[in-house]
Amino acid sequence: MPEYLDFVPEERFRRHLALSPDGTTIAYSSNVTGSFDLWTIPVAGGAARRVAGLDERSVWQIAWTPDGGSLVFTADRNGDEQYRIYQVAAGGGDPEEVSSGPDCQRVLADDPFDAEGRFLIYGANDRDRAVQDILIRDLSDGSERRIVPPAGVIFAPVRLSPSGRWLSATGARSNTDVAAYLIDVAGPGAEPVCVTVEYGHGLFAPGPWAPDSSAFYLCTDVWGEFTSIGRYSIDDAGLRRLTTDDWDVELLEAAGETLVWSRNEDGRSALQATKNGAPLLLPGIPQGVVDALSLTPDAEQIVLRIDSATRPSEIGVLDMAGGFRYLTDSRPPAMRAVQPVEPESITYPSANGRQVRAFLYRPHSPGPHPVLLSIHGGPEAQERPIYAYSGLYQHLLDQGIAIVAPNIAGSTGYGLTYQKLIYRDWGGVDLEDLDHAVRQIQATPGLDHDRIAVMGGSYGGFAALSCLSRLPYQWAAGVSFCGPTNLVTLAQACPPTWKSIVAAVLGDPETDADHLTRRSPVTYAEAITAPLLVIQGAHDPRVPQNESDQIVDRLRDRGVNVRYDIYSDEGHGFTNRKNELKAYGDIAQFIVKHLIGDR
């Protein structure tokens, strides 16, 4: 029988793709050599080439200079999310640092250069750890202009207009309260102006500009529960609706008068397009999730990153005339030898008449099957049919373990109201939905309700620990990686720029301390009896190691069977391939041992 490593992709790609100005080359970040380095591959197909890498640093965002001669990228050290900016020749060489000052959270704009490539635009919290400014750096002399956001707003630069005059930006107060700003960078003051203030609170995410710089496109939920596309005109300061989708519009790109976007249809991606305002018929793409999208300048090709339950994330090209083709092939040996499992979409009832959507993965072998309840992170995120956890799902399915992965209250993709149910109610409405998930497992033929384990990372780790400590079931085992355990200390230790968002989404650690304490898994640690595996990165800036320390200490004091693995060179997740394979391999062995037994 194949082992976990037989299901591991040959390489994993970061989400950011950068298409060269002439549309011939894609730059991306891959961990094929063990760490996330900078690579390029021709759009026409061919061999990939490693352009740059840095010891102990991982490449994240990437952008080409306008002449296509070099690339800039951000990189952090051991997952600490303190990014520095580097530049390297497109042909390869030693990267040179562009940024200056202390380590901080630097974020490149989507299109960070002016047409001449003289100015580089990024966000940074170097001046005040709690405030993210926008900086315009003159690469010719190293000088910088700084644009400070209004109080309580987290700025992020987005795109410079083709004319070079207007910079679009977002100003966030929470994940669902994100305004759109315009900055006249040609003027001496460069004061930011909120152009969506008259529409009230909501999500306004600027996208590409019209070719003549007269307007920009944006995704917004101002017209209803789901995000749709709007067009904001500079001259008349008007916002016009362009789509009426019943699902969220996600990625949005344009080239000339061609507009392409992806739509999230119950977790799976569908591409749509218009040209000169008229619908444009696109060739089909493989079933899966598109999480990165670029258009060649002639709008004849769409470069994308696509992930699916039965094939790992890949980079591919959709040719308007020739159809879809993969540029990469990261499939592991087992995926060429076994029949992978495609999940089925199910819906189950929860409290107050809510209906919860979930994915049910059934092994091909005869049942009844033990079950892993897998909870996604976020919480404002979504369980989607992807090649999850570097092949862990498919390995467990091959071992005969079923998987139920719900989109509980707080999940994105099912409307704004559903998403905001989790606000300041962690461990409340979400735990009700998880309780009913177990009831659904118990009522589903072919599933063994006497053998159920629960697993999650980040918020999912918090939810898994909440299940173990607060729901009255005989859990076979639990796994938490980078999971919060004490909501008070979590809120106190959040990254400085997140303070307002954490207060809105989770609660204030001072005024809401009693409520947060009542909802914290560590408060009910004495109720945890199931074997537990806890995994934590020592450099995690989002969920500090102290979160895992607290519950592990409480459990060990009681003699509970808890395994605690700390990765000294990782943050919130994995940047080192060797660490990632070990951690997910250990999770696989742990779950198989406690759901099936030693084989």
C-alpha positions as CSV (number, residue, x, y, z in Angstrom):
1,M,0.0,0.0,0.0
2,P,1.4,3.5,-0.9
3,E,2.8,5.6,2.0
4,Y,2.0,9.2,2.6
5,L,5.2,10.4,0.7
6,D,3.9,8.6,-2.4
7,F,1.0,11.2,-2.5
8,V,3.2,14.3,-2.0
9,P,3.4,16.6,-5.1
10,E,6.8,16.9,-6.7
11,E,6.7,20.7,-5.9
12,R,4.3,23.2,-4.4
13,F,3.7,26.7,-5.8
14,R,2.9,29.9,-4.0
15,R,-0.2,31.7,-5.1
16,H,1.5,34.7,-6.7
17,L,2.1,34.5,-10.5
18,A,3.8,37.3,-12.5
19,L,3.5,37.5,-16.3
20,S,6.3,39.3,-18.1
21,P,5.4,42.6,-19.9
22,D,5.6,40.9,-23.3
23,G,3.4,38.0,-22.2
24,T,6.0,35.3,-22.9
25,T,7.2,34.2,-19.4
26,I,5.7,33.4,-16.1
27,A,7.6,34.0,-12.8
28,Y,6.5,32.1,-9.7
29,S,7.6,30.7,-6.4
30,S,8.3,27.0,-6.0
31,N,9.7,24.7,-3.3
32,V,11.0,22.0,-5.6
33,T,14.5,22.5,-4.3
34,G,13.4,22.5,-0.7
35,S,12.6,26.1,-0.1
36,F,10.4,28.6,-1.9
37,D,12.7,30.2,-4.6
38,L,12.0,32.4,-7.7
39,W,11.5,30.5,-10.9
40,T,10.4,31.3,-14.5
41,I,8.8,29.2,-17.2
42,P,7.9,30.1,-20.8
43,V,4.2,30.5,-21.5
44,A,4.7,28.6,-24.7
45,G,6.0,25.6,-22.6
46,G,9.4,24.3,-21.9
47,A,11.9,23.9,-19.1
48,A,11.5,25.9,-15.9
49,R,14.5,27.9,-14.7
50,R,15.5,28.9,-11.2
51,V,16.3,32.6,-11.1
52,A,17.1,33.3,-7.5
53,G,16.9,32.0,-3.9
54,L,18.0,33.3,-0.5
55,D,19.2,31.2,2.4
56,E,16.5,30.9,5.0
57,R,14.2,33.3,3.1
58,S,11.1,32.3,1.2
59,V,9.9,34.2,-2.0
60,W,6.3,35.5,-1.8
61,Q,5.1,38.3,-4.0
62,I,6.7,38.8,-7.5
63,A,6.6,41.5,-10.1
64,W,8.5,42.3,-13.4
65,T,10.0,45.6,-14.1
66,P,8.3,47.3,-17.1
67,D,11.2,46.6,-19.5
68,G,11.1,42.9,-18.5
69,G,14.8,43.0,-17.6
70,S,14.5,42.2,-14.0
71,L,12.2,41.0,-11.2
72,V,11.4,42.3,-7.7
73,F,10.1,40.0,-5.0
74,T,9.4,40.0,-1.3
75,A,10.8,37.3,1.0
76,D,10.6,36.6,4.7
77,R,12.8,34.5,7.0
78,N,11.5,31.2,8.5
79,G,7.9,32.2,8.0
80,D,8.1,35.3,10.3
81,E,6.1,37.4,7.7
82,Q,8.6,40.3,8.0
83,Y,9.2,40.9,4.4
84,R,12.1,42.6,2.7
85,I,12.2,43.5,-1.0
86,Y,14.8,42.3,-3.5
87,Q,15.6,42.8,-7.2
88,V,17.3,40.3,-9.5
89,A,18.1,40.2,-13.2
90,A,15.5,38.2,-15.2
91,G,18.4,36.0,-16.4
92,G,19.4,35.2,-12.8
93,G,22.1,36.3,-10.5
94,D,22.6,37.6,-7.0
95,P,19.5,39.4,-5.7
96,E,20.1,43.0,-4.4
97,E,17.9,44.4,-1.6
98,V,15.7,47.3,-2.5
99,S,14.1,48.0,0.8
100,S,15.7,49.8,3.7
101,G,15.0,50.2,7.4
102,P,13.9,47.6,9.9
103,D,12.1,44.3,9.2
104,C,8.4,44.9,8.8
105,Q,5.3,43.8,6.8
106,R,6.1,45.0,3.3
107,V,3.5,44.4,0.7
108,L,4.0,45.1,-3.0
109,A,1.2,46.7,-5.0
110,D,-0.4,44.4,-7.6
111,D,1.3,46.5,-10.3
112,P,4.1,48.1,-8.3
113,F,5.9,50.1,-11.0
114,D,5.2,53.2,-13.1
115,A,5.6,52.9,-16.9
116,E,9.3,53.8,-16.8
117,G,10.2,51.5,-13.9
118,R,11.6,54.4,-11.8
119,F,9.1,54.2,-8.9
120,L,8.3,51.2,-6.8
121,I,5.1,51.2,-4.8
122,Y,4.6,49.1,-1.7
123,G,2.9,49.1,1.7
124,A,4.9,48.9,5.0
125,N,4.5,49.4,8.7
126,D,8.1,50.6,9.3
127,R,7.1,54.0,10.7
128,D,4.5,52.7,13.2
129,R,4.2,48.9,13.8
130,A,0.4,49.4,14.1
131,V,0.0,51.4,10.9
132,Q,0.6,50.3,7.3
133,D,1.6,53.3,5.1
134,I,2.0,53.4,1.3
135,L,5.5,54.2,0.1
136,I,6.6,55.3,-3.4
137,R,10.3,54.6,-3.7
138,D,12.4,56.3,-6.3
139,L,14.9,53.6,-7.4
140,S,17.2,56.1,-9.0
141,D,18.2,57.8,-5.7
142,G,16.5,55.7,-3.0
143,S,14.3,58.5,-1.8
144,E,10.7,57.8,-0.7
145,R,7.3,59.5,-0.6
146,R,5.0,58.3,2.2
147,I,1.2,58.3,2.2
148,V,-0.3,57.8,5.7
149,P,-3.8,56.3,6.0
150,P,-6.7,57.7,8.1
151,A,-6.8,56.5,11.7
152,G,-7.9,52.9,12.1
153,V,-7.4,52.0,8.4
154,I,-4.9,49.5,7.1
155,F,-3.7,50.7,3.7
156,A,-2.6,48.4,0.8
157,P,-1.6,49.8,-2.6
158,V,-3.2,48.1,-5.5
159,R,-2.5,49.4,-9.0
160,L,-1.2,52.5,-10.8
161,S,-3.2,53.7,-13.7
162,P,-1.7,53.4,-17.2
163,S,-1.3,57.2,-17.3
164,G,0.8,57.0,-14.1
165,R,-1.4,59.6,-12.4
166,W,-3.7,57.6,-10.2
167,L,-2.9,54.9,-7.6
168,S,-5.7,52.8,-6.4
169,A,-5.6,51.4,-2.8
170,T,-7.6,49.6,-0.3
171,G,-8.3,50.8,3.3
172,A,-9.4,48.0,5.5
173,R,-11.1,48.1,9.0
174,S,-12.1,44.4,8.8
175,N,-12.2,41.7,6.3
176,T,-15.7,42.8,5.2
177,D,-15.2,46.5,5.6
178,V,-12.7,47.5,2.9
179,A,-13.0,50.8,1.2
180,A,-11.4,51.9,-2.1
181,Y,-9.1,54.9,-2.3
182,L,-7.6,57.0,-5.0
183,I,-4.3,58.9,-4.7
184,D,-3.2,61.5,-7.2
185,V,0.5,60.7,-7.2
186,A,1.1,63.4,-9.8
187,G,0.1,66.0,-7.3
188,P,2.4,67.4,-4.6
189,G,0.2,66.4,-1.7
190,A,-0.7,62.9,-2.8
191,E,-3.6,62.9,-0.4
192,P,-5.7,59.7,-0.3
193,V,-9.4,60.1,-1.2
194,C,-12.0,57.4,-0.3
195,V,-14.1,57.1,-3.4
196,T,-16.6,54.6,-2.0
197,V,-17.6,56.5,1.2
198,E,-21.0,57.4,-0.2
199,Y,-21.9,53.7,-0.5
200,G,-21.3,52.9,3.1
201,H,-19.5,50.0,4.7
202,G,-18.7,47.0,2.6
203,L,-16.1,45.3,0.4
204,F,-14.6,47.4,-2.4
205,A,-11.6,45.7,-3.9
206,P,-10.0,47.6,-6.8
207,G,-8.9,45.7,-9.8
208,P,-7.5,46.5,-13.3
209,W,-7.7,49.9,-14.9
210,A,-9.4,50.8,-18.2
211,P,-6.8,51.3,-20.9
212,D,-7.3,55.1,-21.0
213,S,-7.1,55.5,-17.2
214,S,-10.7,56.9,-17.1
215,A,-12.0,54.2,-14.8
216,F,-11.1,51.1,-12.8
217,Y,-12.9,47.8,-12.2
218,L,-13.6,46.5,-8.8
219,C,-15.2,43.6,-6.9
220,T,-17.8,44.7,-4.4
221,D,-20.7,43.4,-2.3
222,V,-22.4,46.7,-2.2
223,W,-25.3,45.3,-4.3
224,G,-26.1,42.2,-2.3
225,E,-24.8,39.1,-0.5
226,F,-22.2,38.2,-3.1
227,T,-19.4,40.1,-4.7
228,S,-19.9,41.3,-8.2
229,I,-18.0,43.5,-10.7
230,G,-18.4,47.3,-10.8
231,R,-16.8,50.0,-12.9
232,Y,-15.8,53.3,-11.1
233,S,-15.5,56.3,-13.4
234,I,-13.0,59.0,-12.5
235,D,-14.7,61.8,-14.4
236,D,-18.2,61.5,-12.8
237,A,-17.2,59.6,-9.6
238,G,-19.8,57.1,-10.4
239,L,-20.0,53.3,-9.7
240,R,-21.8,51.1,-12.3
241,R,-22.7,47.5,-11.8
242,L,-21.5,45.1,-14.6
243,T,-22.4,41.6,-13.3
244,T,-25.2,40.0,-11.4
245,D,-23.6,36.8,-10.3
246,D,-25.3,34.6,-7.7
247,W,-21.8,33.4,-6.5
248,D,-18.8,35.5,-5.5
249,V,-16.6,37.0,-8.2
250,E,-13.0,36.3,-7.1
251,L,-10.2,37.1,-9.4
252,L,-10.5,39.9,-12.0
253,E,-8.1,40.8,-14.7
254,A,-8.2,42.8,-17.9
255,A,-6.2,43.4,-21.1
256,G,-7.4,46.1,-23.5
257,E,-11.2,45.8,-23.6
258,T,-11.2,42.1,-22.5
259,L,-12.3,41.4,-19.0
260,V,-11.8,38.0,-17.4
261,W,-12.9,36.8,-14.0
262,S,-13.5,33.6,-12.0
263,R,-16.7,32.9,-10.1
264,N,-16.8,30.7,-7.0
265,E,-19.6,28.2,-7.6
266,D,-19.9,26.2,-4.4
267,G,-16.2,26.1,-4.0
268,R,-15.3,25.3,-7.6
269,S,-14.1,28.0,-10.1
270,A,-15.8,29.0,-13.4
271,L,-14.2,31.4,-15.8
272,Q,-16.2,34.1,-17.5
273,A,-15.2,36.9,-19.8
274,T,-16.4,39.9,-21.9
275,K,-14.9,41.8,-24.8
276,N,-16.1,45.3,-25.4
277,G,-18.9,44.6,-23.0
278,A,-20.2,41.6,-24.8
279,P,-20.0,38.0,-23.4
280,L,-16.9,36.1,-24.6
281,L,-17.1,32.3,-24.9
282,L,-14.1,30.7,-23.3
283,P,-12.7,27.1,-23.8
284,G,-13.2,24.8,-20.8
285,I,-10.7,24.3,-18.0
286,P,-10.2,21.3,-15.7
287,Q,-12.6,21.2,-12.7
288,G,-11.0,22.8,-9.7
289,V,-10.1,26.0,-8.0
290,V,-8.4,28.9,-9.8
291,D,-6.4,31.0,-7.3
292,A,-4.2,33.1,-9.6
293,L,-5.0,34.7,-13.0
294,S,-3.1,36.8,-15.6
295,L,-3.8,37.8,-19.2
296,T,-1.3,38.2,-21.9
297,P,-1.3,41.8,-23.4
298,D,-3.1,40.6,-26.6
299,A,-5.7,38.9,-24.4
300,E,-5.3,35.7,-26.4
301,Q,-4.0,33.6,-23.4
302,I,-5.0,33.3,-19.8
303,V,-2.3,32.1,-17.4
304,L,-3.6,30.6,-14.2
305,R,-2.8,28.4,-11.2
306,I,-5.4,25.7,-10.7
307,D,-5.8,23.2,-7.9
308,S,-8.2,20.2,-7.7
309,A,-9.0,17.4,-5.3
310,T,-7.5,14.8,-7.6
311,R,-4.5,16.7,-9.0
312,P,-2.0,19.0,-7.2
313,S,-1.8,22.7,-7.9
314,E,-0.4,23.4,-11.3
315,I,0.4,26.4,-13.6
316,G,-1.5,26.2,-16.9
317,V,-2.5,28.3,-19.9
318,L,-5.9,28.7,-21.4
319,D,-5.5,29.6,-25.1
320,M,-8.5,31.3,-26.6
321,A,-8.1,29.3,-29.8
322,G,-6.4,26.1,-28.6
323,G,-7.9,25.3,-25.2
324,F,-6.2,24.5,-21.9
325,R,-2.8,23.0,-21.3
326,Y,-0.6,22.5,-18.2
327,L,2.8,24.1,-18.0
328,T,3.8,22.1,-15.0
329,D,3.3,18.5,-13.8
330,S,3.7,18.1,-10.1
331,R,1.7,14.8,-9.8
332,P,3.3,12.3,-7.3
333,P,3.8,8.7,-8.2
334,A,0.7,7.4,-6.3
335,M,-1.6,9.7,-8.3
336,R,-0.6,7.9,-11.5
337,A,-1.2,4.5,-9.9
338,V,-4.3,4.8,-7.8
339,Q,-7.8,6.2,-8.5
340,P,-8.1,9.5,-6.6
341,V,-11.3,10.4,-4.9
342,E,-13.4,13.3,-6.0
343,P,-15.6,14.7,-3.2
344,E,-19.3,15.0,-3.3
345,S,-21.1,18.1,-2.1
346,I,-23.6,17.6,0.7
347,T,-25.8,19.8,2.8
348,Y,-26.8,19.1,6.4
349,P,-29.1,21.0,8.8
350,S,-27.8,22.9,11.8
351,A,-29.3,25.2,14.5
352,N,-31.9,27.9,13.8
353,G,-32.7,26.4,10.4
354,R,-29.3,27.0,8.9
355,Q,-28.1,24.7,6.1
356,V,-24.4,23.9,6.1
357,R,-22.6,22.8,3.0
358,A,-19.7,20.3,3.2
359,F,-17.6,18.0,1.1
360,L,-17.7,14.3,1.8
361,Y,-14.8,12.2,0.6
362,R,-15.6,8.4,0.5
363,P,-12.8,5.8,0.1
364,H,-13.2,3.4,-2.8
365,S,-12.9,0.5,-0.4
366,P,-15.9,-1.1,1.3
367,G,-17.1,0.6,4.5
368,P,-18.1,1.4,7.1
369,H,-15.2,3.9,7.2
370,P,-13.8,5.8,10.1
371,V,-14.1,9.5,9.6
372,L,-11.8,12.6,9.9
373,L,-13.7,15.8,10.5
374,S,-11.4,18.4,8.8
375,I,-12.0,22.1,9.6
376,H,-10.6,24.8,7.4
377,G,-8.7,27.9,8.7
378,G,-9.7,31.5,8.5
379,P,-12.4,31.5,9.8
380,E,-13.3,33.8,6.9
381,A,-12.1,31.2,4.4
382,Q,-13.6,28.2,2.6
383,E,-13.2,24.5,2.3
384,R,-12.7,23.9,-1.4
385,P,-12.1,20.7,-3.5
386,I,-8.3,21.0,-3.7
387,Y,-5.3,18.7,-3.3
388,A,-5.4,19.4,0.4
389,Y,-2.4,19.4,2.8
390,S,0.1,18.2,0.1
391,G,-1.7,15.0,-0.5
392,L,-2.8,14.1,3.0
393,Y,-6.5,13.7,2.1
394,Q,-5.9,11.3,-0.8
395,H,-3.5,9.3,1.4
396,L,-6.0,8.9,4.2
397,L,-8.7,8.0,1.6
398,D,-6.4,5.3,0.2
399,Q,-6.0,4.0,3.8
400,G,-9.8,3.7,4.1
401,I,-10.6,6.8,6.1
402,A,-13.5,9.0,5.0
403,I,-13.3,12.8,5.3
404,V,-16.0,15.3,6.1
405,A,-14.9,18.9,5.5
406,P,-17.7,21.4,6.3
407,N,-18.1,25.1,5.5
408,I,-19.5,26.1,8.9
409,A,-20.8,29.6,9.8
410,G,-18.1,32.2,9.1
411,S,-17.0,30.5,5.9
412,T,-16.7,32.6,2.8
413,G,-18.4,31.8,-0.5
414,Y,-22.0,31.6,0.7
415,G,-22.9,35.2,1.2
416,L,-22.0,38.1,3.4
417,T,-24.5,37.4,6.1
418,Y,-23.3,33.8,6.5
419,Q,-19.7,35.0,6.6
420,K,-20.3,37.6,9.3
421,L,-22.1,35.1,11.6
422,I,-18.7,34.3,13.2
423,Y,-17.9,37.9,14.1
424,R,-17.3,38.1,17.8
425,D,-18.8,34.6,18.2
426,W,-15.9,32.2,17.9
427,G,-16.8,29.0,19.6
428,G,-20.5,29.8,19.4
429,V,-22.3,29.5,16.1
430,D,-19.4,27.6,14.5
431,L,-19.4,25.0,17.2
432,E,-23.1,24.4,16.7
433,D,-22.4,23.7,13.1
434,L,-19.6,21.3,14.0
435,D,-21.9,19.5,16.5
436,H,-24.4,19.0,13.7
437,A,-21.6,17.8,11.4
438,V,-21.0,14.9,13.9
439,R,-24.7,14.2,13.9
440,Q,-24.7,14.1,10.2
441,I,-21.7,11.6,10.2
442,Q,-23.6,9.4,12.7
443,A,-26.6,9.4,10.4
444,T,-24.8,8.7,7.1
445,P,-24.7,5.1,5.9
446,G,-21.2,3.7,5.3
447,L,-19.5,5.9,8.0
448,D,-18.4,4.5,11.3
449,H,-19.6,7.0,13.9
450,D,-17.7,5.2,16.7
451,R,-14.4,6.2,15.1
452,I,-14.2,9.9,14.5
453,A,-11.1,12.2,14.7
454,V,-11.0,16.0,14.2
455,M,-8.2,18.1,12.7
456,G,-7.6,21.7,11.8
457,G,-4.9,24.4,11.3
458,S,-4.9,28.0,12.5
459,Y,-8.6,28.9,13.2
460,G,-9.3,25.2,12.3
461,G,-7.0,24.2,15.1
462,F,-9.0,26.3,17.5
463,A,-12.2,24.7,16.2
464,A,-10.8,21.2,16.5
465,L,-9.7,21.9,20.1
466,S,-13.2,23.3,20.8
467,C,-14.7,20.1,19.5
468,L,-12.4,18.0,21.7
469,S,-13.1,20.1,24.8
470,R,-16.7,21.1,24.5
471,L,-18.7,18.6,22.4
472,P,-19.9,15.4,24.2
473,Y,-18.5,12.8,21.8
474,Q,-15.9,10.0,22.2
475,W,-13.3,11.4,19.9
476,A,-10.7,8.9,18.6
477,A,-8.0,11.6,18.2
478,G,-7.4,15.3,17.5
479,V,-4.8,17.3,15.6
480,S,-4.2,21.0,15.9
481,F,-1.4,22.9,14.0
482,C,-0.9,26.5,14.8
483,G,-4.2,26.6,16.6
484,P,-5.3,29.3,19.0
485,T,-6.2,28.0,22.5
486,N,-6.7,31.2,24.5
487,L,-8.7,33.9,22.7
488,V,-7.6,36.6,25.2
489,T,-3.9,36.1,24.7
490,L,-4.4,35.6,21.0
491,A,-6.0,39.0,20.7
492,Q,-3.3,40.6,22.8
493,A,-0.5,39.2,20.7
494,C,-1.9,39.8,17.2
495,P,0.3,41.6,14.7
496,P,0.1,45.4,15.4
497,T,-1.6,46.2,12.1
498,W,-4.3,43.7,12.8
499,K,-5.6,45.3,16.0
500,S,-8.7,46.9,14.6
501,I,-9.6,43.8,12.5
502,V,-9.1,41.5,15.5
503,A,-11.3,43.7,17.6
504,A,-14.1,43.6,15.0
505,V,-13.9,39.9,14.1
506,L,-12.8,38.3,17.4
507,G,-13.3,40.8,20.2
508,D,-11.3,43.2,22.4
509,P,-9.0,41.4,24.8
510,E,-9.8,43.9,27.6
511,T,-13.5,44.7,27.3
512,D,-14.5,41.3,26.0
513,A,-12.1,39.2,28.2
514,D,-14.8,37.3,30.1
515,H,-16.6,36.3,26.8
516,L,-13.3,35.3,25.1
517,T,-12.3,33.3,28.1
518,R,-15.6,31.4,28.0
519,R,-15.0,30.5,24.4
520,S,-11.4,29.4,24.7
521,P,-10.5,25.7,24.5
522,V,-7.9,26.1,27.3
523,T,-10.7,27.0,29.7
524,Y,-12.1,23.5,29.1
525,A,-8.8,21.6,28.8
526,E,-9.8,19.2,31.6
527,A,-12.5,17.8,29.3
528,I,-10.0,16.7,26.6
529,T,-9.2,13.0,26.9
530,A,-8.5,12.0,23.3
531,P,-5.0,11.5,22.1
532,L,-3.8,14.8,20.7
533,L,-1.1,15.9,18.2
534,V,-0.1,19.6,18.4
535,I,2.2,21.2,15.8
536,Q,3.5,24.7,16.1
537,G,6.0,27.0,14.4
538,A,8.3,28.9,16.7
539,H,8.3,32.0,14.6
540,D,4.5,32.2,14.1
541,P,3.5,35.9,14.1
542,R,-0.3,35.1,13.9
543,V,-0.7,32.4,16.4
544,P,2.3,32.6,18.7
545,Q,3.9,29.5,20.2
546,N,2.5,30.5,23.6
547,E,-1.0,29.5,22.4
548,S,0.0,25.9,21.9
549,D,2.2,25.9,25.0
550,Q,-0.8,26.8,27.2
551,I,-3.0,23.8,26.3
552,V,-0.1,21.3,26.1
553,D,1.0,22.3,29.6
554,R,-2.5,21.9,30.9
555,L,-2.9,18.5,29.3
556,R,0.4,17.1,30.4
557,D,-0.3,18.2,33.9
558,R,-3.2,15.8,33.8
559,G,-1.3,13.0,32.1
560,V,-3.2,13.2,28.8
561,N,-1.6,11.6,25.8
562,V,-0.4,14.7,23.8
563,R,2.4,14.9,21.3
564,Y,3.9,18.4,20.8
565,D,6.1,19.1,17.8
566,I,7.7,22.6,17.6
567,Y,9.4,23.6,14.4
568,S,12.1,26.1,15.3
569,D,12.5,27.5,11.8
570,E,8.9,27.9,10.8
571,G,6.1,30.4,11.2
572,H,2.3,30.1,10.4
573,G,2.6,27.1,8.1
574,F,5.6,25.7,6.3
575,T,8.3,27.3,4.2
576,N,10.7,24.4,4.4
577,R,9.7,21.4,2.2
578,K,11.5,18.9,4.5
579,N,9.6,20.2,7.6
580,E,6.3,20.2,5.7
581,L,6.7,16.5,4.6
582,K,7.6,15.5,8.1
583,A,4.7,17.3,9.8
584,Y,2.1,16.0,7.4
585,G,3.6,12.5,7.4
586,D,3.4,12.5,11.2
587,I,-0.2,13.7,11.0
588,A,-1.0,10.9,8.6
589,Q,0.6,8.3,10.9
590,F,-1.2,9.7,13.9
591,I,-4.6,9.7,12.4
592,V,-4.2,6.2,10.8
593,K,-3.0,4.8,14.1
594,H,-6.0,6.1,16.1
595,L,-8.7,5.5,13.5
596,I,-7.5,2.2,12.1
597,G,-4.7,0.9,14.3
598,D,-1.2,-0.3,13.5
599,R,-0.9,-2.3,10.3
